Amino acid sequence: MIKLIKGGFLTLAILSFAGHSIAHDGPKVPDPSQLNDLFSAFGWDVPNTVVKSEKIRDGLFVFTGVGGNVAANIGADGVLIVDDQIPQMIPKIKAKIVELGGQGIDYVINTHWHFDHADGNLALADSDTVILAQSNSRRMMQSDHLINMVGISYLQPAYPTGALPKVTFDRSLQLHVNGQQIDLLHFGAAHTTGDAAVIFRGSNAVHMGDVYSTQYPFIDAGNGGSMDGMIAFCQAVLGQIDKTTLVIPGHGTVGSYRDLSDYVDMLIEVRKRILAMIDQGANFEAIVAAQVTSDWDAARGDSSLFVNRAYQSLTHRIVDR
């Protein structure tokens, strides 16, 4: 049973969970930061960042700059990219496309609505570029939303009409571009409420957005994300690909089917450990002290944000506003 009590900056949720009634109001949400402060906190030197490209299949590249990884499919039909980082990077992305034999950006698929993956839409507004996204992502782009990253937060403003996706889908959409089938798939809320996996069938590669990362993921628990949703989404993608598929993370290096499978195993085990401690009456501080992610910290780094948001999503629903 869930009873929502709205007030102040958070929605308080009282859940009947694991045999116990547990009330949570969560830690105080940091006051929203300006974008420049956010860039500094992330260590982004936007003016001096160079877009780098990695060819992973014929006609399919991964671009890195600031923000999320960009997949670029360049061919006879034009250029399709998955995610577009931030407005300041769009001229650099376009220059890299020209260097690789393309001309402009014909299609952009947003894997979700977060600024570091979709704010490039602002630089493409009212152009001929066709922007596509899952329906919930377009809805989220139409109003302001607070992204609570625990130590820092950002109030992402609504996009102007020209920067909104022009084509949306609920569960699936199929494109035929540059001689291959491209499937856009949504398996429910995971990292956010509007995630899309983009499978390049001809290239046998999938872009996962921030549902998959080579480090620990950020679960946007205030905007529909959840630990359970992350696991279910990744398991569904594994069912759509094979053991030779290349997996492009939202952040980090290109991996494999095995990498994604191992990531799912990690999520399942961490969820199991957190729930076992909650069932024994442990609070958040005790779970942090228990170092429930210690088996993977050497490979994945700092888990504090991940554990915080995983705990929040497993114990209560927060509406940050």
C-alpha positions as CSV (number, residue, x, y, z in Angstrom):
1,M,0.0,0.0,0.0
2,I,1.3,3.5,-0.9
3,K,0.0,6.6,0.7
4,L,1.3,9.9,-0.8
5,I,1.5,13.0,1.4
6,K,2.5,16.0,-0.6
7,G,4.2,18.9,1.1
8,G,7.4,21.0,0.9
9,F,10.0,20.0,-1.6
10,L,9.3,16.2,-1.6
11,T,6.4,13.9,-1.7
12,L,6.5,11.7,1.4
13,A,5.6,8.1,0.7
14,I,4.6,5.6,3.4
15,L,4.9,2.0,2.1
16,S,4.0,-1.3,3.4
17,F,7.3,-3.0,2.5
18,A,8.9,-6.3,3.5
19,G,6.4,-6.8,6.3
20,H,7.0,-3.4,7.7
21,S,5.5,0.1,7.4
22,I,8.3,2.4,6.7
23,A,8.0,6.2,6.4
24,H,10.6,8.1,4.4
25,D,11.0,11.7,3.4
26,G,14.5,11.4,2.0
27,P,17.5,13.7,2.3
28,K,17.1,17.3,1.5
29,V,17.4,18.0,-2.2
30,P,20.2,20.5,-3.0
31,D,19.3,23.9,-4.3
32,P,19.5,23.8,-8.2
33,S,22.8,24.8,-9.7
34,Q,23.4,26.8,-12.9
35,L,24.7,24.9,-15.9
36,N,28.1,26.5,-15.7
37,D,28.4,25.4,-12.1
38,L,27.3,21.9,-13.1
39,F,29.9,21.8,-15.9
40,S,32.6,22.7,-13.3
41,A,31.4,20.1,-10.9
42,F,31.6,17.5,-13.7
43,G,35.0,18.6,-14.8
44,W,33.8,19.6,-18.2
45,D,36.0,22.0,-20.2
46,V,33.4,22.6,-22.9
47,P,35.2,25.2,-25.1
48,N,38.3,23.1,-25.3
49,T,36.8,19.7,-25.6
50,V,37.4,17.9,-28.9
51,V,34.9,15.4,-30.3
52,K,36.6,12.1,-30.8
53,S,35.3,9.2,-33.0
54,E,35.6,5.5,-32.8
55,K,34.5,3.3,-35.7
56,I,32.8,0.2,-34.3
57,R,31.2,-1.2,-37.5
58,D,31.2,-0.1,-41.1
59,G,29.2,3.2,-41.2
60,L,28.7,3.2,-37.4
61,F,30.7,5.4,-35.1
62,V,30.7,6.5,-31.4
63,F,31.5,10.1,-30.7
64,T,32.7,11.3,-27.3
65,G,32.9,14.9,-26.1
66,V,31.0,16.1,-23.0
67,G,27.9,14.4,-21.9
68,G,26.6,11.1,-23.2
69,N,28.1,9.0,-25.9
70,V,26.8,9.7,-29.4
71,A,26.3,6.9,-31.9
72,A,26.5,8.1,-35.6
73,N,25.3,6.1,-38.5
74,I,26.6,7.6,-41.8
75,G,25.5,6.4,-45.2
76,A,23.7,6.9,-48.5
77,D,20.5,8.0,-46.8
78,G,22.2,10.6,-44.6
79,V,23.2,10.8,-41.0
80,L,21.4,9.5,-38.0
81,I,22.8,10.1,-34.5
82,V,21.7,8.8,-31.1
83,D,21.8,11.5,-28.5
84,D,23.3,15.0,-29.1
85,Q,25.0,16.1,-25.9
86,I,24.7,19.9,-25.4
87,P,24.3,22.8,-27.8
88,Q,27.9,23.9,-27.6
89,M,29.0,20.5,-29.0
90,I,26.7,20.4,-32.0
91,P,29.1,22.4,-34.3
92,K,31.9,20.0,-33.3
93,I,29.7,17.0,-33.9
94,K,28.8,18.3,-37.3
95,A,32.4,18.9,-38.2
96,K,33.3,15.3,-37.2
97,I,30.4,14.0,-39.4
98,V,31.8,16.0,-42.4
99,E,35.3,14.6,-41.7
100,L,33.8,11.1,-41.9
101,G,32.0,11.7,-45.2
102,G,28.6,12.9,-44.0
103,Q,26.7,16.1,-44.4
104,G,24.7,17.6,-41.6
105,I,22.4,15.7,-39.2
106,D,19.2,14.2,-40.7
107,Y,17.9,12.3,-37.7
108,V,18.5,12.5,-33.9
109,I,17.2,9.8,-31.5
110,N,17.1,10.9,-27.9
111,T,17.6,7.9,-25.6
112,H,16.0,10.0,-22.8
113,W,15.4,13.6,-21.9
114,H,18.4,14.5,-19.6
115,F,20.4,17.6,-20.6
116,D,23.7,15.8,-21.2
117,H,22.0,13.6,-23.8
118,A,19.3,15.8,-25.3
119,D,20.2,19.5,-24.9
120,G,21.8,19.4,-28.3
121,N,18.2,19.5,-29.5
122,L,18.3,23.2,-28.7
123,A,20.9,23.9,-31.3
124,L,18.9,21.9,-33.9
125,A,15.6,23.6,-33.2
126,D,13.7,24.6,-36.3
127,S,16.2,22.9,-38.6
128,D,15.5,20.1,-41.0
129,T,16.7,17.5,-38.4
130,V,14.0,15.1,-37.4
131,I,14.1,14.4,-33.7
132,L,12.7,11.2,-32.3
133,A,12.2,10.0,-28.7
134,Q,10.0,7.8,-26.5
135,S,6.7,9.6,-25.7
136,N,7.4,10.1,-22.0
137,S,10.7,11.9,-22.9
138,R,8.9,14.4,-25.1
139,R,6.4,15.0,-22.3
140,M,9.2,15.6,-19.8
141,M,10.8,18.0,-22.2
142,Q,7.6,20.1,-22.3
143,S,8.0,21.3,-18.7
144,D,10.7,22.1,-16.0
145,H,12.0,19.1,-14.1
146,L,14.4,18.8,-11.2
147,I,17.2,16.3,-11.6
148,N,18.4,15.4,-8.1
149,M,22.0,14.1,-8.2
150,V,22.2,14.1,-4.4
151,G,25.3,16.3,-4.0
152,I,24.1,18.7,-6.7
153,S,20.8,19.2,-8.6
154,Y,19.7,20.9,-11.8
155,L,16.3,22.3,-12.7
156,Q,16.1,21.4,-16.4
157,P,13.9,23.9,-18.2
158,A,11.2,23.1,-20.7
159,Y,12.4,23.0,-24.3
160,P,11.0,25.3,-27.0
161,T,8.7,23.7,-29.4
162,G,11.3,23.5,-32.2
163,A,13.6,21.4,-29.9
164,L,11.0,18.8,-29.0
165,P,10.9,15.4,-30.7
166,K,8.8,15.5,-33.9
167,V,8.3,11.7,-33.9
168,T,7.5,9.7,-30.8
169,F,6.6,6.1,-29.9
170,D,5.3,4.3,-26.9
171,R,6.8,0.7,-27.0
172,S,8.5,0.4,-30.3
173,L,9.4,2.1,-33.6
174,Q,11.2,0.8,-36.6
175,L,13.3,2.8,-39.0
176,H,15.0,1.8,-42.2
177,V,18.0,4.0,-42.8
178,N,21.3,3.5,-44.6
179,G,20.5,-0.1,-45.6
180,Q,19.6,-1.3,-42.1
181,Q,16.7,-1.8,-39.7
182,I,16.9,0.4,-36.6
183,D,14.6,-0.6,-33.7
184,L,13.7,1.9,-31.0
185,L,12.4,0.0,-28.0
186,H,11.0,1.0,-24.6
187,F,10.6,-1.6,-21.8
188,G,9.1,0.7,-19.1
189,A,10.7,3.3,-16.8
190,A,14.3,2.5,-15.9
191,H,16.9,5.3,-15.7
192,T,14.0,7.7,-16.2
193,T,10.4,7.4,-17.3
194,G,11.2,7.7,-21.0
195,D,14.2,5.5,-21.9
196,A,14.8,4.1,-25.3
197,A,17.2,1.3,-26.5
198,V,18.3,1.8,-30.1
199,I,19.3,-1.4,-31.9
200,F,21.1,-1.2,-35.2
201,R,20.2,-4.6,-36.6
202,G,22.5,-4.4,-39.6
203,S,25.5,-3.3,-37.6
204,N,24.5,-5.6,-34.6
205,A,25.0,-2.9,-32.0
206,V,22.7,-1.3,-29.4
207,H,22.9,2.1,-27.8
208,M,21.5,1.9,-24.2
209,G,21.5,5.5,-23.1
210,D,22.0,5.8,-19.4
211,V,20.2,2.5,-18.6
212,Y,23.7,1.0,-19.0
213,S,27.0,2.5,-17.9
214,T,30.5,1.0,-17.5
215,Q,30.5,2.7,-14.1
216,Y,27.7,2.6,-11.6
217,P,24.5,4.0,-13.0
218,F,22.5,7.0,-11.9
219,I,18.9,6.1,-11.2
220,D,16.7,9.2,-11.5
221,A,14.4,8.2,-8.7
222,G,12.7,11.6,-8.7
223,N,11.6,11.2,-12.4
224,G,10.4,7.7,-12.7
225,G,13.7,5.8,-12.5
226,S,14.0,2.7,-10.3
227,M,16.3,-0.2,-9.5
228,D,13.7,-2.7,-10.6
229,G,13.1,-0.9,-13.8
230,M,16.8,-0.8,-14.7
231,I,17.0,-4.6,-14.2
232,A,13.9,-5.4,-16.2
233,F,14.9,-3.0,-19.1
234,C,18.4,-4.5,-19.4
235,Q,17.1,-8.1,-19.2
236,A,14.6,-7.2,-22.0
237,V,17.4,-5.8,-24.2
238,L,19.5,-9.0,-23.6
239,G,16.6,-10.9,-25.0
240,Q,16.7,-8.7,-28.2
241,I,20.4,-9.1,-29.0
242,D,23.0,-11.9,-29.3
243,K,26.4,-12.7,-27.9
244,T,28.2,-10.8,-30.7
245,T,26.3,-7.6,-30.3
246,L,28.3,-4.4,-29.4
247,V,26.8,-2.5,-26.5
248,I,27.2,1.3,-26.4
249,P,26.7,2.7,-22.9
250,G,25.4,6.2,-22.1
251,H,28.8,6.9,-20.6
252,G,32.0,4.8,-20.9
253,T,33.6,2.5,-23.4
254,V,31.8,0.3,-25.9
255,G,31.2,-3.2,-24.5
256,S,29.7,-6.6,-25.3
257,Y,26.7,-8.8,-24.5
258,R,28.8,-10.3,-21.6
259,D,29.4,-6.8,-20.2
260,L,25.7,-6.0,-20.2
261,S,24.9,-9.4,-18.7
262,D,27.5,-8.9,-15.9
263,Y,26.0,-5.5,-15.2
264,V,22.6,-7.0,-14.8
265,D,24.0,-9.6,-12.4
266,M,25.6,-6.7,-10.4
267,L,22.3,-4.8,-10.2
268,I,20.4,-7.9,-9.1
269,E,22.9,-8.8,-6.3
270,V,23.1,-5.2,-5.0
271,R,19.3,-5.1,-5.0
272,K,19.2,-8.3,-3.0
273,R,21.7,-7.1,-0.5
274,I,19.9,-3.8,0.1
275,L,16.5,-5.4,0.5
276,A,17.9,-8.0,2.9
277,M,19.2,-5.3,5.1
278,I,16.0,-3.3,4.9
279,D,14.0,-6.4,5.9
280,Q,16.2,-6.6,9.0
281,G,15.4,-3.0,9.9
282,A,18.5,-1.3,8.6
283,N,18.4,2.4,7.7
284,F,20.1,4.1,4.9
285,E,23.2,4.9,6.9
286,A,23.7,1.3,7.9
287,I,23.4,0.2,4.3
288,V,26.0,2.7,3.2
289,A,28.3,1.5,6.0
290,A,27.8,-2.1,4.9
291,Q,29.5,-1.4,1.6
292,V,27.0,-3.5,-0.4
293,T,28.9,-2.7,-3.7
294,S,32.4,-3.6,-2.5
295,D,32.7,-6.5,-4.9
296,W,32.6,-4.2,-7.9
297,D,34.0,-0.9,-6.6
298,A,37.5,-1.5,-8.1
299,A,36.1,-1.8,-11.6
300,R,33.2,0.7,-11.4
301,G,34.4,3.4,-9.0
302,D,32.4,5.5,-6.5
303,S,29.0,3.9,-5.7
304,S,27.6,6.5,-3.4
305,L,25.2,8.1,-5.8
306,F,24.1,4.7,-7.1
307,V,23.4,3.3,-3.6
308,N,21.6,6.4,-2.6
309,R,19.2,6.5,-5.6
310,A,18.8,2.7,-5.5
311,Y,17.8,2.8,-1.9
312,Q,15.4,5.6,-2.6
313,S,13.7,3.8,-5.5
314,L,13.5,0.5,-3.5
315,T,11.9,2.1,-0.4
316,H,9.7,4.9,-1.5
317,R,8.6,7.1,-4.4
318,I,10.0,10.6,-4.4
319,V,8.6,13.4,-6.5
320,D,11.3,16.1,-6.7
321,R,9.7,19.4,-7.8
